[in-house]
Amino acid sequence: MSFVKVAETSEIPTGKMKMVKLEKSEIMIANVNGKYYAIGGKCTHFKGDLSKGTLSGNVVTCPRHGAKFDVTTGKAVAGPKGSTPPKIKDEPSYKVKVEGKDILISKT
Ligand code: FES
C-alpha cells in the first residue's frame, strides 16, 4: 500500500475540507475534530464539489442539491434535497495518515 502526500495539516483546520488530486481522482480531505478523512470529492449525484459544501460533525452536505455523505466512511446518508433512503451511490473512501505536518492518502 503506498501513501502519497496530498496536503499539509495547516491547510485544513478543524471543521474544514479541501479538494486534492491523486492521479486522476479528485478527493476531498475533511478535518473532523482534528482527525482527517478522505472520500471521493465529486458528489455521486451530479458531481457537485463536496469541498465547497458544508461540514457538520462528520457529515458533508453537497452544495448543489443537498445530498449528505459521512466523511468517515463515504456512505451516502441522504440523497438530493435530503431524501432518504438515499438513492445515490456511496463515495469511495481512502486511508489517511499524518506524518509530521504532512497528510498522506492511499488509494488501496
Ligand atoms: S450534485 Fe450533489 S446532490 Fe446533486
Boltz pocket constraint, residues with backbone or C-beta under 6 A from the ligand:
constraints:
  - pocket:
      binder: B
      contacts: [[A, 43], [A, 44], [A, 45], [A, 46], [A, 47], [A, 48], [A, 62], [A, 63], [A, 64], [A, 65], [A, 66], [A, 67], [A, 79], [A, 80], [A, 81]]
      max_distance: 6.0
